[in-house]
Amino acid sequence: MSDPIQTISTLLNKISSQADVEESAEWYLRSYLVDYKRTLLRKWSSQEIEFATGALMRFCAQSLDTDGPLYRECAEIAEEGTKMGVELKAAGR
């Protein structure tokens, strides 16, 4: 299993120059990724991770080319985040 926190950091670095263009897809994506990373680091509850994963993927589905590499990277991050949520749920959180 890959580390979604590290994967998010890598993707944030990758899109950093494009994310400076206000209101671009990358600009919004940066915000979603930062929020998602915070959620995964907190590990408060499986439900919080589930909601954050849903928000990230809704944004990606609506704003990114679903056949593009950026969407695929987000989907991989969401999949790994979902696994973290499942682990928390199994632990009763």
N, CA, C and O atoms as a DFTB+ gen file, in Angstrom:
372 C
 N C O
     1  1       0.843      -1.170       0.000
     2  2       0.000       0.000       0.000
     3  2       0.893       1.240       0.000
     4  3       1.838       1.332       0.784
     5  1       0.590       2.187      -0.879
     6  2       1.366       3.415      -0.893
     7  2       0.842       4.363       0.176
     8  3      -0.287       4.217       0.644
     9  1       1.648       5.315       0.552
    10  2       1.308       6.277       1.588
    11  2       0.574       7.451       0.948
    12  3       1.184       8.207       0.193
    13  1      -0.730       7.626       1.231
    14  2      -1.475       8.709       0.593
    15  2      -0.963      10.090       0.993
    16  3      -1.070      11.035       0.211
    17  1      -0.414      10.222       2.185
    18  2       0.121      11.514       2.631
    19  2       1.298      11.907       1.740
    20  3       1.376      13.042       1.269
    21  1       2.197      10.980       1.515
    22  2       3.354      11.250       0.656
    23  2       2.910      11.484      -0.786
    24  3       3.446      12.356      -1.469
    25  1       1.944      10.714      -1.242
    26  2       1.449      10.868      -2.608
    27  2       0.804      12.242      -2.800
    28  3       0.975      12.871      -3.844
    29  1       0.067      12.703      -1.793
    30  2      -0.532      14.041      -1.859
    31  2       0.563      15.095      -1.926
    32  3       0.486      16.018      -2.737
    33  1       1.575      14.967      -1.086
    34  2       2.683      15.934      -1.084
    35  2       3.376      15.980      -2.439
    36  3       3.706      17.053      -2.943
    37  1       3.592      14.812      -3.019
    38  2       4.227      14.737      -4.332
    39  2       3.366      15.415      -5.393
    40  3       3.875      16.168      -6.223
    41  1       2.062      15.146      -5.364
    42  2       1.161      15.761      -6.342
    43  2       1.079      17.268      -6.128
    44  3       1.031      18.021      -7.100
    45  1       1.062      17.720      -4.885
    46  2       1.047      19.163      -4.619
    47  2       2.288      19.831      -5.197
    48  3       2.197      20.910      -5.782
    49  1       3.435      19.203      -5.038
    50  2       4.664      19.743      -5.629
    51  2       4.575      19.768      -7.144
    52  3       5.023      20.719      -7.784
    53  1       4.002      18.733      -7.710
    54  2       3.898      18.606      -9.162
    55  2       3.026      19.711      -9.769
    56  3       3.340      20.238     -10.837
    57  1       1.937      20.055      -9.088
    58  2       1.009      21.039      -9.650
    59  2       1.249      22.456      -9.143
    60  3       0.492      23.365      -9.483
    61  1       2.284      22.661      -8.339
    62  2       2.480      23.944      -7.664
    63  2       2.523      25.140      -8.613
    64  3       1.925      26.174      -8.312
    65  1       3.200      25.032      -9.730
    66  2       3.287      26.193     -10.624
    67  2       1.941      26.495     -11.285
    68  3       1.590      27.661     -11.465
    69  1       1.189      25.460     -11.644
    70  2      -0.124      25.679     -12.250
    71  2      -1.140      26.125     -11.204
    72  3      -2.110      26.807     -11.535
    73  1      -0.927      25.747      -9.953
    74  2      -1.877      26.065      -8.885
    75  2      -1.816      27.535      -8.488
    76  3      -2.666      28.011      -7.734
    77  1      -0.822      28.253      -8.988
    78  2      -0.739      29.680      -8.702
    79  2      -1.670      30.502      -9.587
    80  3      -1.885      31.685      -9.325
    81  1      -2.220      29.891     -10.625
    82  2      -3.161      30.584     -11.513
    83  2      -4.532      30.535     -10.849
    84  3      -5.185      29.492     -10.802
    85  1      -4.948      31.689     -10.339
    86  2      -6.195      31.754      -9.577
    87  2      -7.380      31.231     -10.379
    88  3      -7.569      31.565     -11.548
    89  1      -8.172      30.396      -9.702
    90  2      -9.382      29.787     -10.221
    91  2      -9.155      28.743     -11.324
    92  3     -10.099      28.339     -12.002
    93  1      -7.907      28.311     -11.499
    94  2      -7.651      27.196     -12.415
    95  2      -8.042      25.911     -11.699
    96  3      -8.211      25.900     -10.479
    97  1      -8.184      24.839     -12.450
    98  2      -8.520      23.548     -11.839
    99  2      -7.462      23.151     -10.817
   100  3      -7.787      22.605      -9.762
   101  1      -6.202      23.424     -11.127
   102  2      -5.111      23.083     -10.214
   103  2      -5.164      23.939      -8.944
   104  3      -4.807      23.469      -7.863
   105  1      -5.602      25.179      -9.071
   106  2      -5.737      26.077      -7.925
   107  2      -6.753      25.502      -6.935
   108  3      -6.501      25.444      -5.732
   109  1      -7.902      25.080      -7.462
   110  2      -8.923      24.461      -6.616
   111  2      -8.460      23.101      -6.091
   112  3      -8.680      22.767      -4.927
   113  1      -7.822      22.328      -6.955
   114  2      -7.352      21.011      -6.554
   115  2      -6.380      21.114      -5.391
   116  3      -6.428      20.301      -4.469
   117  1      -5.502      22.102      -5.424
   118  2      -4.553      22.288      -4.325
   119  2      -5.302      22.414      -2.993
   120  3      -4.918      21.802      -1.997
   121  1      -6.358      23.203      -2.988
   122  2      -7.141      23.384      -1.768
   123  2      -7.768      22.075      -1.302
   124  3      -7.730      21.755      -0.115
   125  1      -8.344      21.320      -2.233
   126  2      -8.930      20.026      -1.888
   127  2      -7.884      19.069      -1.353
   128  3      -8.131      18.364      -0.375
   129  1      -6.722      19.035      -1.979
   130  2      -5.668      18.119      -1.546
   131  2      -5.123      18.484      -0.169
   132  3      -4.862      17.603       0.650
   133  1      -4.951      19.779       0.087
   134  2      -4.464      20.212       1.398
   135  2      -5.472      19.819       2.478
   136  3      -5.090      19.307       3.531
   137  1      -6.754      20.058       2.216
   138  2      -7.792      19.672       3.178
   139  2      -7.825      18.154       3.381
   140  3      -7.953      17.671       4.506
   141  1      -7.708      17.421       2.287
   142  2      -7.740      15.955       2.376
   143  2      -6.541      15.441       3.174
   144  3      -6.676      14.530       3.991
   145  1      -5.393      16.018       2.935
   146  2      -4.188      15.620       3.660
   147  2      -4.370      15.862       5.157
   148  3      -4.003      15.016       5.972
   149  1      -4.934      17.014       5.519
   150  2      -5.187      17.310       6.936
   151  2      -6.130      16.277       7.543
   152  3      -5.921      15.811       8.664
   153  1      -7.162      15.929       6.795
   154  2      -8.129      14.941       7.277
   155  2      -7.449      13.600       7.523
   156  3      -7.674      12.962       8.551
   157  1      -6.625      13.179       6.584
   158  2      -5.942      11.890       6.748
   159  2      -4.945      11.922       7.902
   160  3      -4.776      10.924       8.603
   161  1      -4.294      13.047       8.098
   162  2      -3.336      13.157       9.205
   163  2      -4.034      13.141      10.560
   164  3      -3.509      12.586      11.525
   165  1      -5.224      13.750      10.634
   166  2      -5.971      13.787      11.904
   167  2      -6.471      12.407      12.309
   168  3      -6.419      12.041      13.483
   169  1      -6.954      11.647      11.337
   170  2      -7.502      10.309      11.590
   171  2      -8.562      10.315      12.693
   172  3      -8.574       9.430      13.549
   173  1      -9.444      11.303      12.672
   174  2     -10.473      11.393      13.706
   175  2     -11.505      10.291      13.592
   176  3     -11.846       9.627      14.571
   177  1     -12.003      10.109      12.357
   178  2     -13.032       9.085      12.200
   179  2     -13.072       8.593      10.768
   180  3     -12.658       9.282       9.836
   181  1     -13.577       7.391      10.621
   182  2     -13.726       6.833       9.274
   183  2     -14.748       7.642       8.487
   184  3     -14.611       7.789       7.273
   185  1     -15.762       8.165       9.154
   186  2     -16.797       8.952       8.477
   187  2     -16.215      10.258       7.933
   188  3     -16.561      10.673       6.827
   189  1     -15.348      10.897       8.686
   190  2     -14.720      12.128       8.214
   191  2     -13.896      11.853       6.954
   192  3     -13.939      12.627       5.997
   193  1     -13.155      10.762       6.959
   194  2     -12.356      10.405       5.788
   195  2     -13.266      10.074       4.611
   196  3     -12.975      10.449       3.475
   197  1     -14.354       9.381       4.875
   198  2     -15.307       9.040       3.816
   199  2     -15.886      10.299       3.173
   200  3     -15.964      10.387       1.948
   201  1     -16.288      11.263       3.982
   202  2     -16.842      12.513       3.453
   203  2     -15.792      13.287       2.656
   204  3     -16.085      13.809       1.580
   205  1     -14.567      13.359       3.186
   206  2     -13.495      14.079       2.506
   207  2     -13.129      13.408       1.185
   208  3     -12.852      14.089       0.197
   209  1     -13.127      12.085       1.166
   210  2     -12.845      11.348      -0.067
   211  2     -13.917      11.641      -1.103
   212  3     -13.614      11.864      -2.275
   213  1     -15.169      11.638      -0.668
   214  2     -16.268      11.946      -1.580
   215  2     -16.152      13.344      -2.162
   216  3     -16.376      13.541      -3.357
   217  1     -15.802      14.320      -1.325
   218  2     -15.655      15.697      -1.795
   219  2     -14.526      15.819      -2.813
   220  3     -14.678      16.474      -3.844
   221  1     -13.400      15.186      -2.518
   222  2     -12.264      15.223      -3.443
   223  2     -12.642      14.614      -4.783
   224  3     -12.358      15.194      -5.831
   225  1     -13.274      13.461      -4.761
   226  2     -13.593      12.778      -6.014
   227  2     -14.713      13.480      -6.791
   228  3     -14.722      13.442      -8.022
   229  1     -15.655      14.117      -6.091
   230  2     -16.678      14.902      -6.802
   231  2     -16.023      16.046      -7.552
   232  3     -16.328      16.293      -8.718
   233  1     -15.107      16.752      -6.864
   234  2     -14.404      17.838      -7.530
   235  2     -13.648      17.320      -8.748
   236  3     -13.732      17.897      -9.832
   237  1     -12.914      16.238      -8.566
   238  2     -12.103      15.698      -9.661
   239  2     -12.973      15.262     -10.832
   240  3     -12.620      15.507     -11.986
   241  1     -14.096      14.625     -10.556
   242  2     -14.984      14.164     -11.620
   243  2     -15.610      15.336     -12.375
   244  3     -15.849      15.247     -13.579
   245  1     -15.871      16.419     -11.674
   246  2     -16.510      17.573     -12.304
   247  2     -15.525      18.505     -12.991
   248  3     -15.889      19.204     -13.937
   249  1     -14.285      18.521     -12.526
   250  2     -13.355      19.556     -12.982
   251  2     -12.147      19.065     -13.762
   252  3     -11.465      19.861     -14.408
   253  1     -11.875      17.783     -13.713
   254  2     -10.686      17.261     -14.388
   255  2     -11.091      16.309     -15.500
   256  3     -12.185      15.746     -15.488
   257  1     -10.204      16.141     -16.448
   258  2     -10.392      15.156     -17.508
   259  2     -10.278      13.773     -16.875
   260  3      -9.218      13.392     -16.380
   261  1     -11.376      13.030     -16.894
   262  2     -11.388      11.727     -16.218
   263  2     -10.477      10.703     -16.885
   264  3     -10.222       9.643     -16.313
   265  1      -9.988      11.001     -18.075
   266  2      -9.028      10.125     -18.744
   267  2      -7.596      10.613     -18.559
   268  3      -6.654       9.992     -19.051
   269  1      -7.435      11.731     -17.848
   270  2      -6.118      12.345     -17.713
   271  2      -5.337      11.847     -16.510
   272  3      -5.897      11.235     -15.600
   273  1      -4.045      12.115     -16.514
   274  2      -3.173      11.636     -15.437
   275  2      -3.482      12.277     -14.080
   276  3      -3.341      11.628     -13.043
   277  1      -3.893      13.524     -14.082
   278  2      -4.194      14.201     -12.824
   279  2      -5.389      13.544     -12.125
   280  3      -5.383      13.357     -10.908
   281  1      -6.396      13.202     -12.900
   282  2      -7.559      12.508     -12.342
   283  2      -7.147      11.141     -11.800
   284  3      -7.563      10.753     -10.708
   285  1      -6.348      10.427     -12.546
   286  2      -5.911       9.091     -12.102
   287  2      -5.124       9.175     -10.794
   288  3      -5.293       8.339      -9.906
   289  1      -4.263      10.188     -10.681
   290  2      -3.498      10.348      -9.442
   291  2      -4.423      10.644      -8.267
   292  3      -4.232      10.116      -7.172
   293  1      -5.422      11.487      -8.494
   294  2      -6.391      11.789      -7.436
   295  2      -7.179      10.541      -7.050
   296  3      -7.440      10.309      -5.870
   297  1      -7.552       9.753      -8.027
   298  2      -8.301       8.522      -7.752
   299  2      -7.452       7.555      -6.921
   300  3      -7.972       6.898      -6.019
   301  1      -6.167       7.466      -7.213
   302  2      -5.275       6.605      -6.435
   303  2      -5.150       7.105      -4.996
   304  3      -5.144       6.312      -4.054
   305  1      -5.050       8.423      -4.836
   306  2      -4.981       9.012      -3.495
   307  2      -6.262       8.700      -2.731
   308  3      -6.218       8.304      -1.566
   309  1      -7.392       8.879      -3.388
   310  2      -8.685       8.610      -2.751
   311  2      -8.815       7.140      -2.364
   312  3      -9.354       6.817      -1.305
   313  1      -8.328       6.262      -3.213
   314  2      -8.391       4.829      -2.919
   315  2      -7.571       4.491      -1.669
   316  3      -8.010       3.720      -0.815
   317  1      -6.392       5.070      -1.578
   318  2      -5.549       4.822      -0.402
   319  2      -6.161       5.466       0.844
   320  3      -6.094       4.897       1.934
   321  1      -6.751       6.643       0.686
   322  2      -7.426       7.282       1.808
   323  2      -8.604       6.459       2.287
   324  3      -8.850       6.355       3.489
   325  1      -9.330       5.876       1.352
   326  2     -10.449       5.012       1.704
   327  2      -9.969       3.826       2.527
   328  3     -10.635       3.419       3.479
   329  1      -8.831       3.278       2.168
   330  2      -8.260       2.168       2.933
   331  2      -7.957       2.597       4.367
   332  3      -8.162       1.825       5.303
   333  1      -7.467       3.832       4.540
   334  2      -7.213       4.332       5.885
   335  2      -8.525       4.422       6.662
   336  3      -8.578       4.078       7.843
   337  1      -9.581       4.884       5.994
   338  2     -10.884       4.977       6.627
   339  2     -11.411       3.619       7.054
   340  3     -11.979       3.481       8.137
   341  1     -11.225       2.621       6.209
   342  2     -11.658       1.258       6.531
   343  2     -10.901       0.737       7.756
   344  3     -11.481       0.080       8.621
   345  1      -9.620       1.031       7.818
   346  2      -8.821       0.619       8.983
   347  2      -9.330       1.283      10.256
   348  3      -9.413       0.642      11.303
   349  1      -9.673       2.576      10.166
   350  2     -10.206       3.277      11.342
   351  2     -11.547       2.690      11.766
   352  3     -11.820       2.521      12.954
   353  1     -12.373       2.383      10.774
   354  2     -13.685       1.808      11.076
   355  2     -13.528       0.464      11.773
   356  3     -14.256       0.161      12.719
   357  1     -12.586      -0.336      11.310
   358  2     -12.331      -1.642      11.932
   359  2     -11.856      -1.477      13.366
   360  3     -12.079      -2.347      14.209
   361  1     -11.192      -0.345      13.639
   362  2     -10.704      -0.064      14.988
   363  2     -11.763       0.625      15.841
   364  3     -11.507       0.991      16.988
   365  1     -12.960       0.800      15.269
   366  2     -14.043       1.407      16.035
   367  2     -14.078       2.915      16.025
   368  3     -14.681       3.531      16.903
   369  1     -13.436       3.519      15.038
   370  2     -13.409       4.984      14.973
   371  2     -14.109       5.405      13.735
   372  3     -14.215       6.601      13.463
